[in-house]
């Protein structure tokens, strides 16, 4: 564990991403994350539609190698116009 991180790498790390439920959002997120997490499979994504079905929350469980990998993932997620919020 380093002084600047509370995480001990490698570790499982859940990422939650929110966007419009347009039928393409889940695949967009998968395609965006795959270069950062080569071992990622569709089974690692857990979608959850909003009550009215307008929005989709996707939880992605990744094996994070280091802080730089997580920073790069969040940078790409926040740059994506389809992503409303990433936690």
N, C-alpha and C positions, 0 to 999 in steps of 0.2 A: 504494500500500500504506500502511495506517495503522499507527501504533505498537502498537495493541492487537490487531491481527490479522496472522496469517502468510499470510492469503489475499489475493490481488489480485482484486477484483471488477470486472466480472462474471467468473465462472469456472464450469466444470463441477464439480459436487460430488456424490459418491456418498453416498447415505444407505442404511443397512442396517437393516431392521426385521424383528423376529422375533415370531411369534405361532402360535397353534394352526392346524393345517391343517384348517379346517372347511368349506372350499368357499366361504366369503364373505370371508375375510381379505384377499385380494388386492384385491377391489373396495372394501372398507372403506378400505384404505390409499390407493387411487387417489382415492376421494371425499374423504378427509381432506386430501390434498395439493393437489388441483385448485384450490381457492381461493387458495392461496399461489403456485402455479405454473400460471397459466392455459394456457400452451402445452403442458402435460404431456399425453402420450398413453400409451395402454396399452403401446406399444412401449418406453417408457422404464422399465418395470418388468421386472425379471428375477427370477422366482420360482425357488426351489430347495428342494425338500422334503427333510426329514431322512431318514435311512436307513430308519427304520421308518414314515415317512409321517405322524407325529403332529404335526410342526411344519413351518412354512414360513418360510424366510428370503427376504426380498424386497429386492433392491438396486434403488434408484431413482436414476437419474442425472438430476440437475436442473441447470438453468442458474441459479446463485445470483446475484441482483442485488446483495445486500448482507448484512451481518451480521444486521440486524434481521429479514430474511426467514428466514434459517436459524434464528434464535432462535425465531421464531413457529412454524416447522415443528416443531422439536423440542418446543416447549411443547405443541402439539396432539398430537403422537405420544405423549408421556409421559402425557398426560391420558386417552388412549384405553384403556379397559379391555381391549381385545383385544390390545394391544401388550404383549408381555412384555419387550422390550428394543429400544432404538433406538440405533444408533451412527452 
